[in-house]
């Protein structure tokens, strides 16, 4: 038999509708291909549901509310959960529950976990870059790289900040007098409108020093914050150390400012002067530490320094007799 007469694969693929070699009618391979094409064209994509992040889990808002999130071009992107005051209370409860174990961990261990967060963020670089591009962020890939570097930078400070912020004090007597920094407790953070680098820059210094936090994400662009929550959930960070709420800052911030189990308040993302003053007044009820940066625009790519590291630390001073 010549090569031209051999019934190979090239000869078996006949025109649609032609009888197959086994007499079964239409070619089975063509039917399979058409079926797959039909199913492929009719497939509906699985749309991501953006929920809250509380206690290491991803619940919907207890109120059942959500709000539409649009791209910088005005196109619909997704619905994000709209947190209520009950969600804020649940987040504070989760943060308080996690505080003992997290503050009791060694500084080195906290730094290692923060470094792991940076590794996981690096692995999802393309996803974050795409989400940031939708928010109108320029050079989104470079912003993701800067966020990874910021996490590594703060991770390196974990076991060094005590030496910088603490001291051995000279006293007039036979005593050692040592001052050492300790975490404040539960910190409520209003994140800036910069949805990744700014968010990382306010969360990392709070948790690397042993605090836990409840974060109100950017109201305009909350989606990268929930994607960051997915990174945190897979990075060995104990549940409850970071809790992320999406929704209205004006609605949630006053409740966190007045909450008696919140120890400190970061108002970085509060642009409304009246709301900031109201939160400060509410925070005075239980003498919360309040961090309220200058109203001028913050350059999140600049060297952050140690200001945020020390903002939510208390100083414990110990006297100890010498020779004992």
Residue frames as qw, qx, qy, qz and C-alpha x, y, z in Angstrom:
[[0.000, 0.891, 0.455, 0.000, 0.00, 0.00, 0.00],
 [0.415, 0.463, -0.031, 0.782, 1.44, 3.40, -0.94],
 [0.200, -0.192, -0.449, 0.850, 1.77, 6.30, 1.52],
 [0.272, -0.069, -0.190, -0.941, -1.01, 8.16, -0.30],
 [0.618, -0.249, -0.597, -0.447, -3.42, 5.29, 0.34],
 [0.379, -0.117, -0.778, 0.487, -2.72, 4.79, 4.07],
 [0.339, -0.740, -0.434, -0.387, -5.75, 5.74, 6.25],
 [0.425, -0.019, -0.472, 0.772, -3.81, 7.92, 8.75],
 [0.086, -0.601, -0.518, 0.602, -5.17, 10.67, 11.03],
 [0.052, 0.351, -0.225, -0.907, -4.95, 13.22, 8.25],
 [0.250, -0.091, -0.755, -0.600, -7.27, 11.10, 6.03],
 [0.198, -0.421, -0.868, 0.174, -9.65, 10.18, 8.84],
 [0.014, 0.503, 0.354, -0.788, -10.71, 13.77, 9.55],
 [0.213, 0.420, 0.697, 0.541, -13.44, 14.09, 6.89],
 [0.148, -0.306, -0.125, -0.932, -15.83, 16.93, 6.22],
 [0.328, 0.059, 0.621, -0.709, -18.64, 17.49, 8.70],
 [0.736, 0.267, 0.157, -0.603, -21.61, 15.26, 7.98],
 [0.567, 0.411, -0.674, -0.233, -19.61, 12.68, 6.00],
 [0.941, -0.264, -0.136, -0.162, -20.01, 9.03, 7.09],
 [0.352, -0.700, 0.619, -0.044, -17.31, 7.73, 9.40],
 [0.318, 0.394, -0.843, -0.182, -15.22, 4.71, 8.48],
 [0.092, 0.023, 0.954, -0.285, -17.14, 2.53, 10.93],
 [0.188, -0.387, -0.745, -0.510, -20.50, 3.43, 9.37],
 [0.197, -0.520, -0.672, 0.489, -21.84, 5.26, 12.42],
 [0.133, 0.905, 0.385, 0.121, -22.76, 8.39, 10.50],
 [0.084, 0.950, -0.149, 0.262, -21.26, 11.79, 11.45],
 [0.607, 0.337, -0.528, 0.488, -17.62, 11.72, 12.49],
 [0.633, -0.634, -0.414, 0.161, -17.41, 11.34, 16.29],
 [0.538, -0.174, -0.110, 0.818, -14.37, 13.58, 16.57],
 [0.017, 0.367, 0.254, 0.895, -16.20, 16.44, 14.88],
 [0.500, -0.657, -0.465, -0.319, -19.18, 16.00, 17.16],
 [0.665, -0.479, -0.322, 0.474, -16.93, 16.13, 20.22],
 [0.379, 0.019, 0.039, 0.924, -15.17, 19.27, 18.99],
 [0.174, -0.505, -0.357, -0.767, -18.44, 21.05, 18.23],
 [0.607, -0.637, -0.471, -0.055, -19.81, 20.10, 21.65],
 [0.598, -0.354, -0.225, 0.683, -16.77, 21.46, 23.44],
 [0.182, 0.206, 0.174, 0.946, -16.95, 24.68, 21.45],
 [0.363, -0.606, -0.460, -0.538, -20.61, 25.04, 22.28],
 [0.653, -0.613, -0.390, 0.214, -20.01, 24.50, 25.98],
 [0.530, -0.133, -0.085, 0.833, -17.04, 26.87, 25.94],
 [0.024, 0.366, 0.249, 0.896, -19.02, 29.71, 24.37],
 [0.505, -0.622, -0.409, -0.437, -21.87, 29.27, 26.86],
 [0.641, -0.257, -0.526, 0.496, -19.69, 29.15, 30.00],
 [0.214, -0.919, -0.087, -0.319, -20.27, 31.81, 32.62],
 [0.409, 0.428, -0.542, 0.596, -17.20, 33.05, 34.47],
 [0.585, -0.560, -0.531, 0.250, -17.10, 32.59, 38.25],
 [0.056, 0.794, -0.057, 0.603, -17.22, 36.15, 39.55],
 [0.444, 0.031, -0.632, 0.635, -15.26, 36.84, 42.70],
 [0.423, -0.794, -0.380, -0.216, -17.22, 37.77, 45.81],
 [0.303, 0.423, -0.406, 0.751, -15.48, 40.44, 47.88],
 [0.619, -0.639, -0.451, -0.072, -16.34, 39.87, 51.53],
 [0.297, -0.867, 0.295, -0.269, -15.05, 41.18, 54.85],
 [0.677, 0.228, -0.624, 0.316, -12.05, 39.68, 56.64],
 [0.474, -0.633, 0.272, -0.548, -12.72, 39.08, 60.34],
 [0.715, -0.416, 0.519, -0.215, -11.00, 36.64, 62.66],
 [0.250, -0.326, 0.855, 0.317, -9.25, 34.83, 59.81],
 [0.397, 0.423, 0.813, 0.060, -12.55, 34.17, 57.97],
 [0.000, -0.011, -0.390, -0.921, -14.37, 35.87, 55.11],
 [0.157, 0.540, 0.777, -0.284, -17.95, 36.57, 56.23],
 [0.063, 0.609, 0.430, 0.664, -20.50, 38.72, 54.45],
 [0.113, -0.265, 0.299, -0.910, -21.70, 41.78, 56.30],
 [0.045, 0.295, 0.884, -0.359, -24.28, 40.83, 58.91],
 [0.325, 0.491, 0.214, -0.780, -26.48, 43.55, 57.46],
 [0.640, 0.398, 0.640, 0.152, -26.46, 41.88, 54.05],
 [0.271, 0.918, 0.032, -0.289, -25.52, 45.20, 52.43],
 [0.686, -0.016, 0.370, 0.626, -23.09, 45.73, 49.57],
 [0.205, 0.859, 0.014, -0.468, -22.11, 48.57, 47.26],
 [0.805, 0.541, 0.141, 0.201, -20.93, 48.76, 43.69],
 [0.454, -0.621, 0.321, 0.553, -17.25, 49.38, 43.00],
 [0.641, 0.759, 0.111, -0.009, -16.33, 51.01, 39.71],
 [0.749, 0.055, 0.122, 0.649, -13.04, 51.31, 37.84],
 [0.215, -0.471, 0.025, 0.855, -11.34, 54.63, 37.16],
 [0.036, -0.063, -0.599, -0.797, -13.21, 54.63, 33.81],
 [0.532, -0.003, 0.176, -0.829, -16.57, 54.24, 35.52],
 [0.652, 0.055, -0.681, -0.330, -17.01, 50.57, 34.57],
 [0.806, -0.446, 0.143, -0.362, -18.58, 48.20, 37.09],
 [0.254, 0.496, -0.818, 0.142, -15.99, 45.93, 38.72],
 [0.430, -0.178, -0.871, 0.157, -17.69, 44.13, 41.60],
 [0.516, -0.716, -0.164, -0.441, -19.92, 44.45, 44.62],
 [0.342, 0.263, -0.684, 0.589, -18.08, 44.86, 47.93],
 [0.451, -0.566, -0.674, 0.149, -19.58, 44.16, 51.33],
 [0.070, -0.666, 0.073, -0.739, -20.70, 47.24, 53.23],
 [0.440, -0.112, -0.753, 0.475, -19.74, 46.68, 56.86],
 [0.413, -0.756, -0.294, -0.415, -22.02, 47.70, 59.70],
 [0.232, -0.692, 0.473, -0.493, -21.27, 48.69, 63.30],
 [0.919, -0.248, 0.240, -0.191, -22.01, 45.06, 64.29],
 [0.875, 0.372, -0.131, 0.281, -19.25, 43.93, 61.90],
 [0.185, 0.728, -0.394, 0.529, -16.94, 46.50, 63.52],
 [0.617, -0.552, 0.396, -0.398, -17.71, 45.10, 66.98],
 [0.995, 0.024, 0.100, 0.007, -17.08, 41.55, 65.75],
 [0.663, 0.579, -0.254, 0.401, -13.74, 42.67, 64.30],
 [0.142, -0.716, 0.450, -0.514, -12.69, 44.28, 67.59],
 [0.855, -0.338, 0.295, -0.259, -13.62, 41.09, 69.47],
 [0.946, 0.260, -0.030, 0.189, -11.49, 39.03, 67.06],
 [0.388, 0.703, -0.339, 0.490, -8.57, 41.46, 67.39],
 [0.441, -0.652, 0.421, -0.451, -8.73, 41.37, 71.20],
 [0.966, -0.142, 0.188, -0.109, -8.82, 37.58, 71.20],
 [0.851, 0.400, -0.096, 0.327, -5.73, 37.43, 69.01],
 [0.037, 0.902, -0.283, 0.325, -3.77, 40.07, 70.91],
 [0.693, -0.607, 0.381, -0.077, -2.45, 37.84, 73.71],
 [0.904, 0.038, 0.340, 0.258, -0.85, 35.26, 71.44],
 [0.582, 0.703, 0.074, 0.402, 0.45, 37.76, 68.91],
 [0.098, -0.903, 0.275, -0.314, 1.98, 40.18, 71.42],
 [0.743, -0.524, 0.415, -0.036, 3.48, 37.22, 73.28],
 [0.901, 0.342, 0.093, 0.249, 5.23, 35.89, 70.18],
 [0.577, -0.412, 0.169, 0.685, 8.90, 36.70, 69.79],
 [0.215, 0.795, -0.109, -0.556, 9.77, 39.75, 67.73],
 [0.096, -0.367, 0.804, 0.458, 11.81, 37.50, 65.43],
 [0.289, 0.316, 0.902, 0.047, 8.77, 35.29, 64.79],
 [0.300, 0.788, 0.359, -0.399, 6.59, 38.28, 63.94],
 [0.081, 0.702, -0.436, -0.558, 9.24, 39.45, 61.49],
 [0.200, -0.114, 0.919, 0.319, 9.37, 36.03, 59.84],
 [0.328, 0.559, 0.752, -0.122, 5.60, 36.01, 59.37],
 [0.231, 0.837, 0.045, -0.494, 5.68, 39.50, 57.86],
 [0.044, -0.500, 0.704, 0.502, 8.39, 38.31, 55.49],
 [0.291, 0.206, 0.925, 0.130, 6.14, 35.40, 54.53],
 [0.330, 0.763, 0.424, -0.360, 3.36, 37.89, 53.72],
 [0.122, 0.746, -0.369, -0.540, 5.82, 39.64, 51.38],
 [0.199, -0.187, 0.901, 0.338, 6.61, 36.33, 49.68],
 [0.323, 0.479, 0.814, -0.057, 2.94, 35.58, 49.10],
 [0.249, 0.834, 0.149, -0.469, 2.28, 39.09, 47.81],
 [0.028, -0.569, 0.629, 0.529, 5.18, 38.73, 45.38],
 [0.268, 0.065, 0.938, 0.209, 3.65, 35.49, 44.10],
 [0.263, 0.691, 0.673, -0.036, 0.39, 37.28, 43.23],
 [0.204, -0.401, 0.137, 0.883, 2.05, 40.29, 41.66],
 [0.003, 0.164, 0.654, 0.739, 0.17, 40.06, 38.37],
 [0.209, -0.642, -0.732, -0.093, -3.23, 39.92, 40.08],
 [0.275, -0.703, -0.297, 0.585, -2.49, 42.94, 42.27],
 [0.186, -0.237, 0.346, 0.888, -1.10, 44.89, 39.32],
 [0.062, -0.381, -0.728, -0.567, -4.29, 44.23, 37.35],
 [0.268, -0.737, -0.608, 0.124, -6.52, 45.31, 40.25],
 [0.293, -0.594, -0.075, 0.746, -4.48, 48.46, 40.84],
 [0.150, 0.026, 0.526, 0.837, -4.60, 49.34, 37.14],
 [0.129, -0.605, -0.720, -0.315, -8.41, 49.27, 37.34],
 [0.312, -0.773, -0.393, 0.388, -8.27, 51.86, 40.13],
 [0.300, 0.938, 0.017, 0.175, -6.28, 54.22, 37.90],
 [0.596, -0.684, 0.304, 0.292, -2.92, 53.57, 39.59],
 [0.541, 0.768, -0.337, -0.055, -0.04, 54.39, 37.27],
 [0.359, 0.505, -0.763, 0.184, 2.87, 51.96, 36.98],
 [0.822, -0.389, 0.023, -0.415, 0.86, 49.42, 38.95],
 [0.918, 0.074, -0.325, 0.214, 3.59, 46.77, 38.79],
 [0.367, 0.418, -0.425, 0.714, 6.09, 49.13, 40.39],
 [0.472, -0.506, 0.199, -0.694, 3.58, 49.93, 43.16],
 [0.954, -0.214, -0.146, -0.147, 3.20, 46.21, 43.93],
 [0.742, 0.245, -0.382, 0.494, 6.99, 45.86, 44.09],
 [0.012, 0.519, -0.340, 0.784, 7.16, 48.82, 46.47],
 [0.739, -0.436, 0.049, -0.511, 4.51, 47.21, 48.70],
 [0.952, -0.036, -0.266, 0.148, 6.54, 43.98, 48.85],
 [0.504, 0.372, -0.370, 0.686, 9.69, 45.93, 49.69],
 [0.314, -0.572, 0.198, -0.732, 7.81, 47.86, 52.39],
 [0.904, -0.344, -0.082, -0.238, 6.77, 44.61, 54.09],
 [0.851, 0.113, -0.293, 0.420, 10.35, 43.32, 54.00],
 [0.188, 0.548, -0.287, 0.763, 11.58, 46.64, 55.41],
 [0.562, -0.535, 0.177, -0.605, 9.20, 46.49, 58.38],
 [0.967, -0.146, -0.207, -0.008, 9.93, 42.79, 58.89],
 [0.653, 0.313, -0.373, 0.581, 13.58, 43.71, 59.38],
 [0.115, -0.553, 0.288, -0.774, 12.64, 46.17, 62.14],
 [0.763, -0.432, -0.375, -0.301, 10.77, 43.57, 64.20],
 [0.830, -0.393, -0.248, 0.309, 13.64, 42.64, 66.51],
 [0.503, 0.195, -0.095, 0.837, 15.44, 46.01, 66.36],
 [0.167, -0.714, -0.209, -0.646, 12.83, 48.56, 67.36],
 [0.705, -0.660, -0.252, 0.065, 13.14, 47.62, 71.05],
 [0.687, -0.178, -0.043, 0.703, 16.80, 48.59, 71.01],
 [0.204, 0.397, 0.196, 0.873, 16.00, 51.93, 69.35],
 [0.380, -0.651, -0.249, -0.608, 12.91, 52.85, 71.40],
 [0.783, -0.563, -0.251, 0.081, 14.10, 51.34, 74.70],
 [0.241, 0.736, -0.401, 0.490, 16.88, 52.48, 76.99],
 [0.697, -0.330, -0.487, 0.410, 18.87, 51.82, 80.14],
 [0.077, -0.888, -0.084, -0.445, 18.44, 54.88, 82.34],
 [0.423, 0.208, -0.551, 0.688, 21.02, 56.24, 84.78],
 [0.519, -0.734, -0.304, -0.314, 19.56, 56.65, 88.30],
 [0.002, 0.623, -0.535, 0.571, 20.88, 57.93, 91.62],
 [0.738, -0.338, 0.415, -0.410, 20.76, 54.69, 93.55],
 [0.228, -0.317, 0.912, 0.123, 21.76, 51.02, 93.53],
 [0.677, 0.398, 0.529, -0.321, 19.24, 50.07, 90.84],
 [0.228, 0.074, 0.703, 0.670, 18.99, 49.08, 87.21],
 [0.380, 0.571, 0.340, -0.643, 16.40, 51.24, 85.49],
 [0.216, -0.014, 0.790, 0.573, 15.30, 49.88, 82.11],
 [0.510, 0.466, 0.182, -0.700, 12.65, 51.26, 79.76],
 [0.214, -0.021, 0.884, 0.416, 11.32, 48.90, 77.10],
 [0.454, 0.118, -0.220, -0.855, 8.54, 49.32, 74.49],
 [0.277, 0.187, 0.933, -0.132, 5.43, 47.15, 74.57],
 [0.048, -0.343, -0.669, -0.658, 2.44, 46.98, 72.20],
 [0.299, -0.115, 0.194, -0.927, -0.56, 49.16, 72.96],
 [0.474, 0.207, 0.767, -0.379, -3.27, 46.61, 72.11],
 [0.446, 0.549, 0.681, 0.191, -6.06, 46.82, 69.54],
 [0.092, -0.395, 0.177, 0.897, -5.57, 49.59, 66.98],
 [0.505, 0.688, 0.509, -0.110, -8.36, 50.87, 64.71],
 [0.318, -0.300, 0.431, 0.789, -6.88, 52.04, 61.41],
 [0.536, 0.746, 0.260, -0.297, -8.57, 54.13, 58.73],
 [0.682, -0.018, 0.461, 0.568, -6.53, 53.23, 55.65],
 [0.052, 0.538, -0.206, -0.816, -5.56, 55.87, 53.08],
 [0.711, 0.553, 0.121, -0.417, -7.05, 56.04, 49.61],
 [0.309, 0.584, -0.725, -0.197, -3.87, 54.49, 48.16],
 [0.892, -0.136, -0.039, -0.429, -5.24, 50.93, 47.97],
 [0.948, 0.021, -0.264, 0.178, -2.09, 48.80, 48.31],
 [0.534, 0.312, -0.376, 0.690, 1.15, 50.62, 49.17],
 [0.248, -0.498, 0.225, -0.800, -0.65, 52.97, 51.55],
 [0.858, -0.340, -0.136, -0.360, -2.62, 50.06, 53.05],
 [0.872, 0.019, -0.354, 0.338, 0.53, 47.99, 53.65],
 [0.333, 0.424, -0.323, 0.778, 2.30, 51.05, 55.06],
 [0.429, -0.490, 0.215, -0.727, -0.31, 51.52, 57.81],
 [0.933, -0.238, -0.139, -0.230, -0.87, 47.82, 58.66],
 [0.801, 0.235, -0.430, 0.344, 2.73, 46.55, 58.79],
 [0.177, 0.432, -0.508, 0.724, 4.10, 48.88, 61.54],
 [0.637, -0.400, 0.156, -0.640, 1.05, 48.20, 63.72],
 [0.973, -0.131, -0.073, -0.176, 1.32, 44.42, 63.68],
 [0.724, 0.361, -0.451, 0.376, 5.09, 44.00, 63.57],
 [0.009, 0.465, -0.520, 0.717, 5.32, 45.70, 66.97],
 [0.110, -0.098, -0.931, 0.333, 2.84, 43.22, 68.47],
 [0.410, 0.226, 0.298, -0.832, -0.48, 45.05, 68.12],
 [0.295, 0.377, 0.850, 0.220, -3.60, 43.72, 66.43],
 [0.090, 0.248, -0.099, -0.959, -5.78, 45.89, 64.22],
 [0.411, 0.619, 0.662, -0.102, -9.15, 46.57, 62.66],
 [0.205, -0.214, 0.383, 0.875, -8.74, 48.30, 59.31],
 [0.488, 0.702, 0.383, -0.349, -11.31, 50.29, 57.35],
 [0.581, 0.084, 0.522, 0.619, -10.18, 49.91, 53.74],
 [0.026, 0.184, -0.267, -0.946, -10.31, 52.58, 51.04],
 [0.502, 0.463, 0.544, -0.487, -13.97, 53.22, 50.30],
 [0.481, 0.666, -0.244, -0.516, -13.26, 54.14, 46.67],
 [0.625, 0.453, -0.624, -0.124, -11.00, 51.18, 45.86],
 [0.660, -0.470, 0.477, -0.341, -11.55, 48.36, 48.37],
 [0.960, 0.205, -0.126, -0.142, -10.88, 45.37, 46.13],
 [0.551, 0.502, -0.578, 0.330, -7.06, 45.18, 46.53],
 [0.297, -0.490, 0.582, -0.577, -7.52, 45.24, 50.31],
 [0.888, -0.086, 0.271, -0.362, -9.63, 42.07, 50.26],
 [0.853, 0.413, -0.302, 0.104, -7.16, 40.42, 47.90],
 [0.158, 0.584, -0.624, 0.495, -4.47, 41.37, 50.44],
 [0.668, -0.335, 0.426, -0.510, -6.63, 39.70, 53.10],
 [0.976, 0.171, -0.071, -0.118, -6.42, 36.49, 51.06],
 [0.547, 0.542, -0.511, 0.382, -2.63, 36.82, 51.17],
 [0.245, -0.521, 0.560, -0.596, -2.71, 37.34, 54.95],
 [0.866, -0.156, 0.204, -0.428, -4.96, 34.31, 55.41],
 [0.969, 0.206, -0.091, 0.099, -2.37, 32.06, 53.73],
 [0.401, 0.694, -0.391, 0.451, 0.75, 33.57, 55.30],
 [0.601, -0.137, -0.650, 0.445, 0.90, 32.00, 58.80],
 [0.104, -0.297, 0.240, -0.919, -0.58, 35.18, 60.28],
 [0.005, -0.291, -0.891, 0.349, -2.93, 34.13, 63.11],
 [0.099, -0.627, -0.616, -0.467, -6.60, 34.88, 62.53],
 [0.348, -0.856, -0.373, 0.082, -7.73, 38.12, 64.14],
 [0.525, -0.354, 0.041, 0.773, -4.37, 39.89, 64.04],
 [0.058, 0.155, -0.295, -0.941, -5.57, 41.86, 61.00],
 [0.292, 0.563, 0.758, -0.153, -9.28, 42.41, 60.34],
 [0.083, -0.073, 0.371, 0.922, -10.36, 44.31, 57.22],
 [0.292, 0.629, 0.628, -0.354, -13.71, 46.04, 56.77],
 [0.168, 0.169, 0.474, 0.848, -15.00, 47.61, 53.56],
 [0.070, -0.756, -0.649, -0.037, -17.72, 50.21, 53.40],
 [0.025, 0.885, 0.125, 0.448, -18.38, 53.77, 54.54],
 [0.465, 0.140, -0.463, 0.741, -15.63, 55.41, 56.59],
 [0.237, -0.369, 0.118, -0.891, -18.09, 58.01, 57.89],
 [0.793, -0.338, -0.246, -0.444, -20.33, 55.23, 59.19],
 [0.897, -0.142, -0.376, 0.183, -17.79, 52.88, 60.76],
 [0.452, 0.379, -0.389, 0.708, -14.97, 55.13, 62.03],
 [0.328, -0.550, 0.233, -0.732, -16.97, 56.87, 64.81],
 [0.905, -0.323, -0.099, -0.258, -18.05, 53.52, 66.26],
 [0.847, 0.093, -0.312, 0.421, -14.46, 52.27, 66.38],
 [0.189, 0.518, -0.295, 0.780, -13.30, 55.59, 67.85],
 [0.522, -0.491, 0.195, -0.669, -15.85, 55.23, 70.66],
 [0.896, -0.115, -0.421, -0.078, -15.33, 51.51, 71.24],
 [0.483, -0.786, 0.319, -0.217, -14.03, 50.97, 74.79],
 [0.886, -0.224, 0.359, 0.189, -11.96, 47.90, 73.85],
 [0.662, 0.615, 0.029, 0.427, -9.98, 49.78, 71.19],
 [0.627, -0.564, -0.090, 0.530, -6.71, 51.16, 72.56],
 [0.232, -0.458, 0.286, 0.809, -5.50, 53.37, 69.72],
 [0.526, 0.731, 0.409, -0.149, -6.72, 55.06, 66.58],
 [0.378, -0.203, 0.457, 0.779, -4.97, 55.82, 63.29],
 [0.381, 0.746, 0.376, -0.396, -6.85, 58.49, 61.31],
 [0.314, -0.298, 0.543, 0.719, -4.56, 58.49, 58.26],
 [0.136, 0.281, 0.774, 0.551, -7.39, 57.87, 55.80],
 [0.009, 0.773, 0.579, -0.258, -9.86, 60.41, 57.22],
 [0.335, 0.298, 0.262, 0.855, -10.00, 63.31, 54.79],
 [0.253, -0.763, -0.379, -0.459, -13.02, 65.02, 56.35],
 [0.167, 0.378, -0.479, 0.774, -11.82, 67.46, 59.03],
 [0.585, -0.364, 0.136, -0.711, -15.11, 67.34, 60.90],
 [0.944, -0.101, -0.279, -0.142, -15.09, 63.53, 61.01],
 [0.625, 0.265, -0.520, 0.518, -11.49, 63.50, 62.26],
 [0.127, -0.398, 0.403, -0.814, -12.33, 65.89, 65.11],
 [0.791, -0.267, -0.022, -0.550, -15.41, 63.85, 66.04],
 [0.904, 0.044, -0.410, 0.108, -13.31, 60.66, 66.15],
 [0.368, 0.342, -0.525, 0.687, -10.68, 62.33, 68.34],
 [0.417, -0.384, 0.268, -0.779, -13.35, 63.49, 70.76],
 [0.918, -0.160, -0.154, -0.329, -14.85, 59.99, 70.93],
 [0.774, 0.222, -0.496, 0.324, -11.40, 58.47, 71.42],
 [0.024, 0.512, -0.465, 0.722, -10.83, 60.65, 74.49],
 [0.770, -0.418, -0.073, -0.477, -13.45, 58.67, 76.41],
 [0.936, -0.330, 0.064, 0.107, -10.94, 55.93, 77.23],
 [0.247, -0.829, 0.408, 0.291, -7.75, 57.87, 76.51],
 [0.885, 0.317, 0.264, 0.216, -6.93, 56.16, 73.21],
 [0.367, -0.425, 0.390, 0.729, -3.68, 56.99, 71.52],
 [0.561, 0.754, 0.307, -0.151, -4.58, 58.91, 68.36],
 [0.464, -0.224, 0.469, 0.718, -2.28, 59.11, 65.36],
 [0.411, 0.828, 0.362, -0.119, -3.36, 61.89, 63.03],
 [0.600, -0.034, 0.286, 0.746, -0.78, 62.77, 60.39],
 [0.014, 0.415, -0.092, -0.905, -0.51, 66.10, 58.61],
 [0.597, 0.580, 0.411, -0.373, -3.29, 66.95, 56.18],
 [0.266, 0.675, -0.504, -0.469, -0.81, 67.32, 53.31],
 [0.919, 0.266, -0.202, -0.209, -0.68, 64.50, 50.78],
 [0.663, -0.519, 0.533, 0.086, 1.56, 61.63, 51.86],
 [0.517, 0.580, -0.591, -0.217, 4.24, 60.30, 49.54],
 [0.918, -0.256, 0.234, -0.190, 3.91, 56.58, 50.27],
 [0.878, 0.372, -0.165, 0.254, 6.99, 55.75, 48.22],
 [0.085, 0.788, -0.422, 0.440, 9.23, 57.81, 50.51],
 [0.411, 0.125, -0.792, 0.434, 11.29, 56.38, 53.38],
 [0.521, -0.645, -0.450, -0.331, 8.70, 55.79, 56.13],
 [0.001, 0.549, -0.533, 0.644, 11.13, 56.13, 59.03],
 [0.304, -0.119, -0.893, 0.310, 10.25, 54.78, 62.48],
 [0.287, -0.144, 0.197, -0.926, 7.44, 57.18, 63.35],
 [0.765, -0.131, -0.278, -0.565, 4.67, 54.66, 62.72],
 [0.665, 0.030, -0.717, 0.206, 6.58, 51.92, 64.52],
 [0.250, -0.032, -0.612, 0.750, 6.69, 53.91, 67.74],
 [0.336, -0.287, -0.128, -0.888, 3.24, 55.51, 67.44],
 [0.801, -0.318, -0.202, -0.464, 1.45, 52.55, 69.03],
 [0.679, 0.040, -0.621, 0.389, 4.00, 51.44, 71.61],
 [0.528, -0.823, -0.024, -0.208, 3.79, 51.96, 75.37],
 [0.383, 0.550, -0.605, 0.431, 6.95, 52.32, 77.44],
 [0.830, -0.511, -0.216, -0.050, 7.37, 50.07, 80.46],
 [0.171, 0.704, -0.528, 0.443, 10.02, 51.08, 82.98],
 [0.889, -0.316, -0.328, 0.039, 11.40, 48.52, 85.40],
 [0.140, -0.783, 0.505, -0.335, 13.49, 49.16, 88.51],
 [0.948, -0.097, -0.295, 0.066, 15.68, 46.31, 89.72],
 [0.488, -0.819, 0.295, 0.063, 18.16, 46.35, 92.61],
 [0.508, 0.638, -0.575, 0.063, 21.77, 45.81, 91.64],
 [0.030, 0.419, -0.850, 0.318, 23.60, 42.81, 93.05],
 [0.637, 0.010, 0.586, -0.501, 20.42, 40.71, 93.39]]
